[in-house]
Amino acid sequence: MARRTQELGRFTDVALLVLISLAEGQKHGYRMIGDIEEFSGTSLEPGTLYGALMRLEERGWIEPVASAERRKPYRITPGGRAALGEQLATLRRIERAGSTRVALRPA
């Protein structure tokens, strides 16, 4: 499992949020910013978002979608969906370990 995570590369919080947003369907940057704020309470600056979009596109985890509009929408790729699934599984393991350890400590 550790080897597979290394192959995927290091995740950032922003990358995770973008992949979660795009797992619901294609979106342009402005719509992603709104969606991410709505589901996570995280406010992203456009520069932060577009830097993450560039890195995710370079990894092949997202791709632009042809559009007649000025705004460029993106969608998650099958590789991005697999990477997201693995990252979410890792986060679930971390959450279980943290919850167990917190419960073991006296207040």
GROMACS elastic network, one bead per residue, 0.5 to 0.9 nm:
[ bonds ]
;  ai    aj funct       b0    kb
    1     4     6  0.52097   500
    1     5     6  0.63899   500
    1     6     6  0.87713   500
    2     5     6  0.51278   500
    2     6     6  0.62838   500
    2     7     6  0.87274   500
    3     6     6  0.50955   500
    3     7     6  0.62974   500
    3     8     6  0.88155   500
    4     7     6  0.50229   500
    4     8     6  0.63913   500
    4     9     6  0.88547   500
    5     8     6  0.51413   500
    5     9     6  0.64661   500
    5    10     6  0.77693   500
    5    83     6  0.87400   500
    5    86     6  0.78765   500
    5    87     6  0.82274   500
    6     9     6  0.51500   500
    6    10     6  0.71563   500
    7    10     6  0.88004   500
    8    11     6  0.82387   500
    8    59     6  0.88311   500
    8    83     6  0.68390   500
   11    14     6  0.82933   500
   11    15     6  0.63398   500
   11    16     6  0.67727   500
   11    87     6  0.79163   500
   12    15     6  0.51567   500
   12    16     6  0.63060   500
   12    17     6  0.86803   500
   12    52     6  0.85353   500
   13    16     6  0.51628   500
   13    17     6  0.62466   500
   13    18     6  0.86993   500
   14    17     6  0.50579   500
   14    18     6  0.61365   500
   14    19     6  0.86176   500
   14    44     6  0.82545   500
   14    48     6  0.78129   500
   14    49     6  0.71464   500
   14    52     6  0.65192   500
   15    18     6  0.51224   500
   15    19     6  0.61717   500
   15    20     6  0.85729   500
   15    49     6  0.85104   500
   15    52     6  0.58157   500
   15    53     6  0.76950   500
   15    55     6  0.83917   500
   15    56     6  0.70307   500
   16    19     6  0.52292   500
   16    20     6  0.61677   500
   16    21     6  0.86145   500
   16    84     6  0.70116   500
   16    87     6  0.79339   500
   16    88     6  0.87658   500
   17    20     6  0.51291   500
   17    21     6  0.61659   500
   17    22     6  0.86700   500
   17    36     6  0.64001   500
   17    40     6  0.80261   500
   17    42     6  0.89333   500
   18    21     6  0.50717   500
   18    22     6  0.61530   500
   18    23     6  0.85198   500
   18    32     6  0.70941   500
   18    33     6  0.86939   500
   18    36     6  0.73730   500
   18    49     6  0.79644   500
   18    52     6  0.78620   500
   18    53     6  0.77431   500
   18    56     6  0.88788   500
   19    22     6  0.51066   500
   19    23     6  0.59590   500
   19    24     6  0.89434   500
   19    56     6  0.86969   500
   19    61     6  0.81697   500
   19    62     6  0.79613   500
   19    75     6  0.87837   500
   19    76     6  0.66551   500
   19    80     6  0.70644   500
   19    81     6  0.75187   500
   19    83     6  0.89327   500
   19    84     6  0.65207   500
   20    23     6  0.51271   500
   20    24     6  0.71452   500
   20    36     6  0.83582   500
   20    81     6  0.88651   500
   20    84     6  0.73722   500
   21    24     6  0.58682   500
   21    25     6  0.74412   500
   21    26     6  0.84435   500
   21    27     6  0.80887   500
   21    32     6  0.63740   500
   21    35     6  0.65794   500
   21    36     6  0.64004   500
   21    39     6  0.86585   500
   22    25     6  0.50790   500
   22    26     6  0.55759   500
   22    27     6  0.65870   500
   22    32     6  0.77670   500
   22    62     6  0.83751   500
   22    74     6  0.74697   500
   22    75     6  0.57501   500
   22    76     6  0.55965   500
   23    26     6  0.78578   500
   23    75     6  0.77786   500
   23    76     6  0.62277   500
   23    80     6  0.88503   500
   23    81     6  0.70206   500
   23    84     6  0.87060   500
   24    27     6  0.89539   500
   25    74     6  0.87163   500
   25    75     6  0.65546   500
   25    76     6  0.78043   500
   26    64     6  0.89576   500
   26    65     6  0.79407   500
   26    73     6  0.61615   500
   26    74     6  0.53455   500
   26    76     6  0.73461   500
   27    30     6  0.81572   500
   27    31     6  0.59826   500
   27    32     6  0.60558   500
   27    72     6  0.81771   500
   27    74     6  0.55671   500
   27    75     6  0.68382   500
   28    31     6  0.55126   500
   28    32     6  0.62072   500
   28    33     6  0.88368   500
   28    71     6  0.61359   500
   28    72     6  0.54865   500
   28    74     6  0.60255   500
   28    75     6  0.89199   500
   29    32     6  0.50076   500
   29    33     6  0.62282   500
   29    34     6  0.87764   500
   29    46     6  0.76827   500
   29    49     6  0.72792   500
   29    50     6  0.74560   500
   29    53     6  0.86648   500
   29    71     6  0.77030   500
   29    72     6  0.75084   500
   29    73     6  0.70320   500
   29    74     6  0.81181   500
   30    33     6  0.51910   500
   30    34     6  0.65224   500
   30    35     6  0.87499   500
   30    46     6  0.78987   500
   30    71     6  0.84976   500
   31    34     6  0.51575   500
   31    35     6  0.61002   500
   31    36     6  0.85428   500
   32    36     6  0.58897   500
   32    37     6  0.83733   500
   32    49     6  0.85575   500
   33    36     6  0.52926   500
   33    37     6  0.61893   500
   33    38     6  0.86103   500
   33    42     6  0.87025   500
   33    43     6  0.71166   500
   33    44     6  0.61412   500
   33    45     6  0.79814   500
   33    46     6  0.77643   500
   33    49     6  0.75787   500
   34    37     6  0.51981   500
   34    38     6  0.61322   500
   34    39     6  0.88239   500
   34    43     6  0.81903   500
   34    44     6  0.88438   500
   35    38     6  0.50163   500
   35    39     6  0.62503   500
   35    40     6  0.83485   500
   36    39     6  0.54159   500
   36    40     6  0.56895   500
   36    41     6  0.70520   500
   36    42     6  0.63859   500
   36    43     6  0.74283   500
   36    44     6  0.80178   500
   37    40     6  0.54288   500
   37    43     6  0.53365   500
   37    44     6  0.75968   500
   38    41     6  0.57800   500
   38    42     6  0.78598   500
   39    42     6  0.81867   500
   40    43     6  0.86280   500
   44    47     6  0.82255   500
   44    48     6  0.63733   500
   44    49     6  0.63901   500
   45    48     6  0.53244   500
   45    49     6  0.64034   500
   45    50     6  0.87802   500
   46    49     6  0.50907   500
   46    50     6  0.60579   500
   46    51     6  0.84906   500
   47    50     6  0.52263   500
   47    51     6  0.60636   500
   47    52     6  0.86044   500
   48    51     6  0.52837   500
   48    52     6  0.63692   500
   48    53     6  0.87358   500
   49    52     6  0.51843   500
   49    53     6  0.61694   500
   49    54     6  0.87217   500
   50    54     6  0.61627   500
   50    55     6  0.86746   500
   51    54     6  0.52091   500
   51    55     6  0.64283   500
   51    56     6  0.87252   500
   52    55     6  0.51351   500
   52    56     6  0.60608   500
   52    57     6  0.84596   500
   53    56     6  0.51278   500
   53    57     6  0.59990   500
   53    58     6  0.85332   500
   53    62     6  0.76504   500
   53    63     6  0.89388   500
   53    74     6  0.86129   500
   54    57     6  0.51677   500
   54    58     6  0.61886   500
   54    59     6  0.87737   500
   55    58     6  0.50778   500
   55    59     6  0.63810   500
   55    60     6  0.87497   500
   55    61     6  0.88974   500
   56    59     6  0.51459   500
   56    60     6  0.63162   500
   56    61     6  0.53379   500
   56    62     6  0.57899   500
   56    63     6  0.83333   500
   56    80     6  0.82158   500
   57    61     6  0.58283   500
   57    63     6  0.57212   500
   57    64     6  0.81000   500
   58    61     6  0.76888   500
   58    62     6  0.83202   500
   59    62     6  0.78431   500
   59    79     6  0.89228   500
   59    80     6  0.85216   500
   60    63     6  0.69243   500
   60    76     6  0.88442   500
   60    77     6  0.70861   500
   60    79     6  0.69341   500
   60    80     6  0.70788   500
   61    75     6  0.86915   500
   61    76     6  0.59976   500
   61    77     6  0.52544   500
   61    78     6  0.73602   500
   61    79     6  0.54319   500
   61    81     6  0.74026   500
   61    82     6  0.88526   500
   61    83     6  0.77526   500
   62    74     6  0.64852   500
   62    75     6  0.54910   500
   62    77     6  0.51709   500
   62    78     6  0.86733   500
   62    79     6  0.82865   500
   62    80     6  0.62331   500
   63    73     6  0.85737   500
   63    74     6  0.54222   500
   63    75     6  0.55501   500
   63    76     6  0.65044   500
   63    77     6  0.67204   500
   64    67     6  0.89404   500
   64    72     6  0.67022   500
   64    73     6  0.58163   500
   64    75     6  0.64092   500
   64    76     6  0.89938   500
   65    72     6  0.69384   500
   65    73     6  0.54685   500
   65    74     6  0.54104   500
   65    75     6  0.67620   500
   66    69     6  0.89171   500
   66    72     6  0.74562   500
   66    73     6  0.75445   500
   66    74     6  0.88349   500
   67    70     6  0.77017   500
   67    71     6  0.77187   500
   67    72     6  0.65588   500
   67    73     6  0.71908   500
   68    71     6  0.84822   500
   68    72     6  0.88153   500
   69    72     6  0.72215   500
   76    79     6  0.79758   500
   76    80     6  0.56236   500
   76    81     6  0.64274   500
   77    81     6  0.61848   500
   77    82     6  0.86260   500
   78    81     6  0.50222   500
   78    82     6  0.62357   500
   78    83     6  0.86248   500
   79    82     6  0.51029   500
   79    83     6  0.61472   500
   79    84     6  0.85419   500
   80    83     6  0.50180   500
   80    84     6  0.60250   500
   80    85     6  0.85200   500
   81    84     6  0.50624   500
   81    85     6  0.61639   500
   81    86     6  0.87129   500
   82    85     6  0.50696   500
   82    86     6  0.62980   500
   82    87     6  0.86689   500
   83    86     6  0.51786   500
   83    87     6  0.61824   500
   83    88     6  0.86192   500
   84    87     6  0.50790   500
   84    88     6  0.60783   500
   84    89     6  0.85550   500
   85    88     6  0.51989   500
   85    89     6  0.62217   500
   85    90     6  0.87115   500
   86    89     6  0.50997   500
   86    90     6  0.62981   500
   86    91     6  0.87176   500
   87    90     6  0.50437   500
   87    91     6  0.62255   500
   87    92     6  0.86779   500
   88    92     6  0.61788   500
   88    93     6  0.87116   500
   89    92     6  0.50813   500
   89    93     6  0.64001   500
   89    94     6  0.87372   500
   90    93     6  0.51612   500
   90    94     6  0.62790   500
   90    95     6  0.86362   500
   91    95     6  0.60484   500
   91    96     6  0.85941   500
   92    95     6  0.50238   500
   92    96     6  0.61703   500
   92    97     6  0.86421   500
   93    96     6  0.51785   500
   93    97     6  0.62270   500
   93    98     6  0.85571   500
   94    97     6  0.51889   500
   94    98     6  0.60379   500
   94    99     6  0.84984   500
   95    98     6  0.50809   500
   95    99     6  0.59817   500
   95   100     6  0.84644   500
   96    99     6  0.51706   500
   96   100     6  0.60799   500
   96   101     6  0.85455   500
   97   100     6  0.51689   500
   97   101     6  0.60969   500
   97   102     6  0.85425   500
   98   101     6  0.51420   500
   98   102     6  0.60247   500
   98   103     6  0.85214   500
   99   102     6  0.51865   500
   99   103     6  0.61811   500
   99   104     6  0.87568   500
  100   103     6  0.51998   500
  100   104     6  0.64284   500
  101   104     6  0.51102   500
  101   105     6  0.66446   500
  102   105     6  0.54401   500
  102   106     6  0.83135   500
  103   106     6  0.76425   500
